[in-house]
Amino acid sequence: MAKKVLIVEDYPDVRKIMQIIVKRQGYEVIEAEDGYEAIEKVKQYQPDLILMDLAMPVMDGITATQAIRGLEDFGRVPIIALTAYGSEFYRRAINAGCDDVINKPLEFKGIAPLLKQYLGH
């Protein structure tokens, strides 16, 4: 069974591009548009990795990461933050419990090695 990657991104176009890249690497994709939906998808699908946008409406990625880290059964899933806001958000993401941070705009060729690093595929 393929490992599952949850993509949390409020922009549908970015989500679609990320979905294509992740699927090409052989992983199953789950999508969420905001932090609230991400928390529910974590509980429902138990992803092996989360790619979490930090700046989203409804619930941002920092708050969602903290909530996921508080979930008893799913708190240790690797979370990779995606941000366009630089070093201040990098520190906030790591302090919230993210395992790594990728700057936007994404260099999509860099996602494949990151997936392999965290998923060992």
Secondary structure, DSSP 4 states (H G I P E B T S, - for coil): ---EEEEE-S-HHHHHHHHHHHHHTT-EEEEESSHHHHHHHHHHH--SEEEEESS-SSS-HHHHHHHHHT-TTTTTS-EEEEESS-HHHHHHHHHHT-SEEEESSP-GGGHHHHHHHHH--
